[in-house]
Amino acid sequence: MKTTKTQFSRGITLSFLLFSGLFSMSAQNQVIPLWDKIPDEVKAGNYKEKPELKDGKVQSTSQVSIPTLSIFIPKEAKPNQTAVVICPGGGYTHLAFDKEGTKVAEWFNSLGIAAFVLKYRMPTDLTMKNKNVGPLQDAQEAIRYVRQNAAKWNIDPNKVGILGFSAGGHLASTASTHYDDKIYESAYKVSARPDFSLLIYPVISMENEITHKGSQTNLLGENPSKELIDSFSNEKKVTSQTPPTFLIHATDDTVVIPENSINYYLALKKNGVSAELHIYEKGGHGFGLGVADTSKFWTRDCAEWLKSNGYN
């Protein structure tokens, strides 16, 4: 019996949908591959993604080489919705996919905001020609994808923001300051500039004094040049066109020190960019949507900021 092309493609689609369903049984609509063809890809047969699951749900994943977007659309869609691309953290070695991805997307949906969790590639010479820009290629393309397809989900293409936690905050701030960097050929003719940034205990700087050393080494290598450090120290790349930004940090964060957020905020202020910074007394690092200390209120403050800026 001959299999037609249509039957074959339907089989592929069904397989992908079944595979997508493994990731979440919640408000998630679908998981899609970010690229038809991954730019500057190096094939590495032994480099396989390593997801950690609990009750069938991905908690964390490492060795990511095939980026995806997990799409979360609010049940009650309204016209001209806001959308947020979410970049989980993990020091550019893994992604805290549930705590800083899925759970956050569901929180945004509760506010009536569409959310897209970006599973971005981990920077490594094994799978990409230039590991410095691999994650940024993914972030730029994610913003472009959401903006290009905005009408499909009743999204306002001028209300597409980016959120990042920890090293994901470095990626989000890189996307917010390097959106005009031409680092690949995109099929989309829309801008990669986020309309706003939400940076949660972010790595911002690659400067040795204040950076998160693991993130710096993984992204830039063992002994990065001064030029490379400067290029990815995003507090130095702020202009008057950098998106309005909401930042939070905890004073007692010893993993990524709060000077990262403070210096970025000061650069935004100097350049006349609308910005709000919350430094909480307690919370440490990696508190996700909040913990029992003062940092548990950041979601309330963030929702207020989004509302006051016309994003909710």
KACOR-V314223 format. One record per residue. RES is the residue in one small letter. SS is DSSP state (H for helix, E for strand, C for the rest). Layout:
{{RES | SS} {RES | SS}}
//
This chain:
{{m | C} {k | C} {t | C} {t | C} {k | H} {t | H} {q | H} {f | H} {s | H} {r | H} {g | H} {i | H} {t | H} {l | H} {s | H} {f | H} {l | H} {l | H} {f | H} {s | H} {g | H} {l | C} {f | C} {s | C} {m | C} {s | C} {a | C} {q | E} {n | E} {q | E} {v | E} {i | E} {p | E} {l | C} {w | C} {d | C} {k | C} {i | C} {p | C} {d | C} {e | E} {v | C} {k | C} {a | C} {g | C} {n | C} {y | C} {k | C} {e | C} {k | E} {p | E} {e | E} {l | E} {k | E} {d | C} {g | C} {k | E} {v | E} {q | E} {s | E} {t | E} {s | E} {q | C} {v | C} {s | C} {i | C} {p | C} {t | E} {l | E} {s | E} {i | E} {f | E} {i | C} {p | C} {k | C} {e | C} {a | C} {k | C} {p | C} {n | C} {q | E} {t | E} {a | E} {v | E} {v | E} {i | E} {c | E} {p | C} {g | C} {g | C} {g | C} {y | C} {t | C} {h | E} {l | E} {a | C} {f | C} {d | H} {k | H} {e | H} {g | H} {t | H} {k | H} {v | H} {a | H} {e | H} {w | H} {f | H} {n | H} {s | H} {l | C} {g | C} {i | C} {a | E} {a | E} {f | E} {v | E} {l | E} {k | E} {y | C} {r | C} {m | C} {p | C} {t | C} {d | C} {l | C} {t | C} {m | E} {k | C} {n | C} {k | H} {n | H} {v | H} {g | H} {p | H} {l | H} {q | H} {d | H} {a | H} {q | H} {e | H} {a | H} {i | H} {r | H} {y | H} {v | H} {r | H} {q | H} {n | C} {a | H} {a | H} {k | H} {w | H} {n | C} {i | E} {d | E} {p | E} {n | E} {k | E} {v | E} {g | E} {i | E} {l | E} {g | E} {f | E} {s | H} {a | H} {g | H} {g | H} {h | H} {l | H} {a | H} {s | H} {t | H} {a | H} {s | H} {t | H} {h | C} {y | C} {d | C} {d | C} {k | C} {i | C} {y | C} {e | C} {s | C} {a | C} {y | C} {k | C} {v | C} {s | C} {a | C} {r | C} {p | C} {d | C} {f | E} {s | E} {l | E} {l | E} {i | E} {y | C} {p | C} {v | C} {i | C} {s | C} {m | C} {e | C} {n | C} {e | C} {i | C} {t | C} {h | C} {k | H} {g | H} {s | H} {q | H} {t | H} {n | H} {l | H} {l | H} {g | C} {e | C} {n | C} {p | C} {s | C} {k | H} {e | H} {l | H} {i | H} {d | H} {s | H} {f | C} {s | C} {n | H} {e | H} {k | H} {k | C} {v | C} {t | C} {s | C} {q | C} {t | C} {p | C} {p | E} {t | E} {f | E} {l | E} {i | E} {h | E} {a | E} {t | C} {d | C} {d | C} {t | C} {v | C} {v | C} {i | C} {p | C} {e | H} {n | H} {s | H} {i | H} {n | H} {y | H} {y | H} {l | H} {a | H} {l | H} {k | H} {k | H} {n | C} {g | C} {v | C} {s | C} {a | E} {e | E} {l | E} {h | E} {i | E} {y | E} {e | C} {k | C} {g | C} {g | C} {h | C} {g | C} {f | C} {g | C} {l | C} {g | C} {v | C} {a | C} {d | C} {t | H} {s | H} {k | H} {f | H} {w | H} {t | H} {r | H} {d | H} {c | H} {a | H} {e | H} {w | H} {l | H} {k | H} {s | H} {n | C} {g | C} {y | C} {n | C}}
//
